[in-house]
Amino acid sequence: MTFSEFMATLLKIRLILQDRILILIMPAMFWLDGLNTVYRQNKITERSTDSRTSLKK
């Protein structure tokens, strides 16, 4: 097996894996994005409650 043949097989394997990985990663990406949005909204609400309490003092 020559070096170029080896590289060609690696590329094929990578392309096959890439498709599989994308199928696996896409839902995880959406899930993480959802978590991130929820976290950000919580931070925003915390800040607004903090400002409200500081105004009362």
C-alpha positions as CSV (number, residue, x, y, z in Angstrom):
1,M,0.0,0.0,0.0
2,T,1.5,3.3,-1.1
3,F,1.3,6.5,0.9
4,S,-1.3,8.1,-1.4
5,E,-3.5,5.0,-1.2
6,F,-3.3,5.1,2.6
7,M,-4.3,8.8,2.5
8,A,-7.2,8.0,0.2
9,T,-8.5,5.4,2.6
10,L,-8.1,7.7,5.5
11,L,-10.1,10.3,3.7
12,K,-12.9,7.8,2.9
13,I,-13.0,6.7,6.5
14,R,-13.1,10.3,7.7
15,L,-15.9,11.2,5.3
16,I,-18.0,8.2,6.5
17,L,-17.2,9.0,10.2
18,Q,-18.0,12.7,9.6
19,D,-21.5,11.8,8.4
20,R,-22.1,9.5,11.5
21,I,-20.6,12.1,13.8
22,L,-22.8,14.9,12.4
23,I,-25.9,12.7,12.9
24,L,-24.8,12.2,16.5
25,I,-23.6,15.8,17.1
26,M,-26.5,17.7,15.6
27,P,-29.1,16.8,18.4
28,A,-26.5,17.5,21.0
29,M,-25.7,20.9,19.5
30,F,-29.4,21.8,19.6
31,W,-29.7,20.5,23.2
32,L,-26.6,22.5,24.3
33,D,-28.0,25.6,22.5
34,G,-31.3,25.2,24.4
35,L,-29.5,24.9,27.7
36,N,-27.4,28.0,26.9
37,T,-30.5,30.0,26.1
38,V,-32.2,28.9,29.4
39,Y,-29.0,29.7,31.3
40,R,-28.8,33.2,29.7
41,Q,-32.4,33.9,30.5
42,N,-31.9,32.9,34.1
43,K,-28.9,35.3,34.3
44,I,-31.0,38.1,32.9
45,T,-33.8,37.5,35.4
46,E,-31.3,37.4,38.2
47,R,-29.8,40.7,37.2
48,S,-33.3,42.4,37.0
49,T,-34.2,41.1,40.4
50,D,-30.8,42.3,41.8
51,S,-31.5,45.8,40.4
52,R,-35.0,45.7,41.9
53,T,-33.7,44.8,45.4
54,S,-31.0,47.5,45.2
55,L,-33.6,50.1,44.3
56,K,-35.6,49.2,47.4
57,K,-32.6,49.7,49.6
